[in-house]
Amino acid sequence: MIGKSVFRALNGRQEFVKRCSKIVIRASSTVPQMSLPLSSENSNPLPFFRSKQNSPSLHGSNNSGQFYTIDPSIKKQLFLYGGIPKTYDDLCKTFKETCMMIREPALEIMDYMKSTNFNNAATRYCLYGKIGTGKSMTMAHLLHYGFENNFVIVHVPWAPYWYKFPKEYSDCPTKEGMVDLPLDAVAWLIHFKNQNSHLLADPKLSVCQDWEWSKREITKKGAPLAEIVEMGINRVKHSTNCIEALLQELKQLSDLKRCKTLVVIDGFNIFFSDKTKIKTAAFEKIPPKRVTITSPFVDITKQDWSNGAVIVSVDDLAFFRKDERNTHYPRGLLGAEGFEHLDPFIPIETKNYSEKEFHYCIEYFLDRRWIINPHAASEEGRKELAFLSNCNPFNLLKVTAPL
Amino acid sequence: MMCNSRYRLLRIVAKYSTDASNTEFRVLDLRKGSGESAMQGRGRFQKRTEGGPQLLPPRETRMPIDQDWPSVWPGPRTFHPASVPLPVRQGYPAKDLAAPPGKYANAELMKIPNFLHLTPAAVQRHCQAIKRFCTPWPSKLTNEDACDKYFPVQTTTCDYLHSSPSIRDPLARIVTLQVKLSSLPLEGRTRDKFLRLVQERYNPETDMVTIVVDRCPTRKQNLDYSHFLLTVLYHESMKEESWEREKSPLDNELFEWQTSASRAAIDSLAVKQKLDPDYIQHYSEALTNLMNKGEDQETLADYKERALRLLGHSRN
């Protein structure tokens, strides 16, 4: 083979090169595909769009726009049962790393939380913004922050799932006219247990009062909080009651300064809507307030407890498509009742990408080879992408997908 | 054709103006071959005389500038081009770039009403003639506001004339009564009740209540009825019924801080943590603005700022 190539070289160099390159290509096809270099493996200094700080507590405005990596073990603990939007999760699987952009709304709420007087009542923060601007992502970032700072996390990844795609519903045996979602309640308790496993072992988290589930099943005062969680997971019948007890206990424990609680609920406005897919045994469609799982989560967002924070998001997508309200503002989405419940709160807006954020995002996509088309990386190409997606994070993702 | 006749008329004017006196009679000559036409064609194929019989020049060309116009045009009259010394044009030109048609044989000018009989001079003469029957204008009514103050109620009626066997028109009975709401001593509950009774008859932009009455056959009856309506509306608004106290915050047209659930929430919060009353005041203003004006960037940003201050949050 090699001898032949040398002979050809005397006649035409090009053909020699062609032959050689053919050999090379053939050789590499037998080697497995090279994997994308992970940011953690990179021994070189980090590119400008990546943050050195992977700990949200240390994020500041100088990190604004940068991507930080979430450790896989933390991701598994926090987000196993939801928290990162599915589209972005698929992207993380493609990129083989979970990176999130550090953006202004999260930094703002973290600033407030760092300087909060935790003796005061728990402040409610309401995230609002147009679709695709990063409400759920901000909540994920704040979840990570709460996790790092040893908050007990009460997290509902997407509340409308319970009302639009309930796993199973049945009439509540104890409360007249209400409907239970037993399997969804169990699923949530498992999610809670997973997120707070490191804190539930703490002896300070013990029950403040007796809880009677049935004649024979009682959780006594002083028992660990984990017992209520276990009871709910094992005994499906009592799962919603366990959630109620758990959240009430957390409120009391926070007041007593034995723990601090961070409540994060996505799609909060569904609790105040008037339609669900859930029906009673008599096939009567009911609103969310007649579902037993609603009240504990509405209760914990009140301001009658201290030593914690409540972060809630309102989204037009939470409603059924026919009932959408075509607004992204909190008063319009919460309605009169919801607004009265949440008032006074701090409304935080999530916006489309700024110029800097857009630039960093494109660089990240280029780095991860999400964008391969060379024209997209050019000045003109970026302008085109900015125009097509209107710098909306979600739209940018969709627009760059085929590139 | 008309242009030619105009030039011809001008030529005639020139001829006549050189005459010694303008009162000379024209000589009527009906023979075909006489006069100017005799000069033109001869024989069987004589040319038709252009422009028709000889005409006097139009009167407008002989009008002095300082004439007494009300005497020329004493009453309403269809437009007569030869009597109006104005180069008026009206209508759309046949060709795009041409001037609008002139006033001679202009049907459009004749169709529309003209007010040549109501020039300022004519109006002044009318007024002078009527003046001796009038009383002086009230000295206190110097401007609109004074008129509104002393004569708040305006009544409008319309008269119709028919040149037919009957001079009556059923529409003449309609009476419109207009009054400004600010001239009535209503406020708060009474004003709210009045507006609910009156509904769409109130125009918030002009602050006018307009009541149109046509239910009675004669105008006088309708007039009396409209006065009655106004009286009743006012007195009913002043009365307070027992069921009016059942009005709940849900029925309020505007957000009221004092009776709102938000205020109750702030009050219960103030029990547990220290809240600056100034900040509560600012917050309530921002909330009221948000609820009444509607949600948008500005009102929400304002609300956020004041809520932050109230709850004691700040950025480092």
Interface residues (C-beta under 8 A of the other chain):
Chain A: E108 D111 Y112 K114 S115 T116 N117 N119 N120 A121 T123 Q303 D304 S306 T327 Y329 P330 R331 G332 E340 D343 P344 F345 I346 P347 I348 E349
Chain B: S260 A261 S262 A265 I266 S268 L269 K272 Q273 Y283 L287 L290 M291 E295 D296 L300 Y303 K304 A307 L308 L310 L311 G312 H313 S314 R315 N316
